[in-house]
Amino acid sequence: MDRELISTSKFLSLVLRHSPEKIGLRLDDEGWVEIDELLAAANRSGRRLDRPLLERAVRENDKQRFAISSDDRRIRANQGHSLAVDLGLQPVEPPELLYHGTVAKFLDSIRTDGLVRGTRQYVHLSPDLATAHRVGQRRGQPVIIIVEAGQMWREGHPFFRSDNDVWLTDQVSTVYLR
């Protein structure tokens, strides 16, 4: 992905996941905003953004972080919000194992507290080792934690799967980590 797309993706993450008010936007309860409204607000704030660049950033994002509505009028982030939004996800049984990519500096905290959502709505888990590895290496040498998701599910912990195949749950106690 070229620099312009990376920069655009980071901008979209900021305004669609964390701080829409920085450019004068308000997301609806499900995290959607009208694309025309987003483009106008971005440009008013000094961020050059047009429909072709936006569509390219959505289409070429390696993690498929964003979705455009079926009527092509609205956009939202698929997950990762620090804002309260209702993505309309229904609980779904996860695979027996899921994975969490991190780095060594967080291991002591994880060993003590488990995986916690922090400022996000959910803990994010990957469906495979390769994806978890990519997630972890964003911050350095990756460490992969295995989550016994099937056991959690059988014991009543809900899981959700976002449109871009990220698994979400409220927290993961240390008893389910390997």
N, C-alpha and C positions, 0 to 999 in steps of 0.2 A: 504494500500500500504506500503510495507516495505521501510526501509531507502534507500537502493540502488536505488529503483525505484523513490522515491521522489527526491533524489539527481540527478538522470539521467533526470527526468522531468524538474527540475530547470535548469540544464545545457542546455537541448534542448530549453527551453524557452529563455534563454539568447542568444544562437547562432542562433536560427531560428526566433526570434521575434525582437531582439534588437541589438546585436553586433556580427554578424558573423565574423567580422574582427579580433576579439580577438583570434580566432584560425586559421586565414588565409583563411576563407571561403568567397565566394561571392555568394549571392542568385541571381537567375534570376529575371526578372521583376515581376513574379507571386509568388515569395517567395520560389521557389523550389530549392533544391540542390541534387546532386547525393548522394545516401546513401554511396557508396564506398568512395566518396570524404569526406563526413562528418566523417565517421569512421576513415579514415587515418588522417585527420586534428585533430580530438579529441585525438587520440593516440599520435600523434606527440607533442601535447601540454601537455601531461602528464595525460590526462583523459582516463582511461581504458573504452573502449566502443566497444562492438562487436555486430554483427547483432542480435543474440538472445536477448540480453539485450535491444537493441534498439526496436525491435519488441514488446517485453513484455511491455516496457515503453509506447509505443503508444497504444497498446491494452488495458492495464489496467489503463490508465490515467482516473480518474473519471470524468474529464471535457472534455475528448476527444479533447485535445488541438492540436493534431498533426494528419496529414494524410499522408499515403503512397500512391503514385500514383498507378493507376490500373496496370501498368506494373512492379510494385514492385522495381523500380529503383531509385525513388526520394522520398523526404520527405519535408514537409513544415508545418508551424504552421497554424491552421485554422483561427485564428484571433489574435488580441492583439499586432500587430506590432507597433513599434515606427518608423520603417523604412517604406519608401514608397514602397508598393507592390500592385499589382493589383490582387486581389483574384478572379476576373472574376465574381463577384456577380452581379446579376441583381436586380433592385428595386422590392420589393414585398410588397403587402399590409400586414401590421402587424395586430395582434389582437387588439381589442379596447383598452385594457390595457396591459402594460408591466411593469416590476418592476426593480428597481435598489437597490442593497444591498450596504450599506455603514455603517459608524459609526458616532456617534454624533459629533465628532470633525470637521467633514466636513460640517455639516448642515448650519452654518452661510454662508459659501462660496456658497453653493448650493442655499440657499434662495436668495442670491444676484445675482449670475451669472448663475444659472441653472446648468445643467449637461454639462460640457465641456470635450473635449477629452484629454486635457493635452498633454502629449507626444505621445499618441497613435493616430492611424489613425481615430478611431471612439469612440464614447461613447458606452459602452456595456450594454445591457439590457437583463433581464431574462424573459422567457416566463411564469414563475409561481412564486408564493411566496416562495415555498420551495427552489428553486434554488437561488433566491435573498437572502434568509436567509443564505444559505451556503456561498455565496460570501461575504456578509457583515461580517459574524463571523470570517473570516480569520484575521481581524484586531481588533477584540474585540466584544463588545455587538452590534449586528446588528440593524440597523435602515433601514426599507424598505420604499422606495419612490415609489409612484405609478405614472406612466407616461401615459398620455392620448394620446397614440400612434395613435389610430384611427383618432382622431381629427387632430393631426399633419399631418397625411397622407392626409386627405381630404383638408388640407390647403397647400399642395404641398411639404411637407418635405419627402425626400426619406428614405426608410428603406431597410435594407439588412438582410438576415438571413444566418449565416455561416453554414458550414457543420455540426457543432456540436450544432446547435440550439441556438446560441447566436444571439440576435438581435442587429444590428449596425445602428447608425445614426450619423450625423455630430455633433449635439449638441441638447440640449433640453432646451428651454427657460422656465423660471419660470412659465409662464402662463399655461404650460402643466403639471405641477407637483402638486401632492397632497401628 
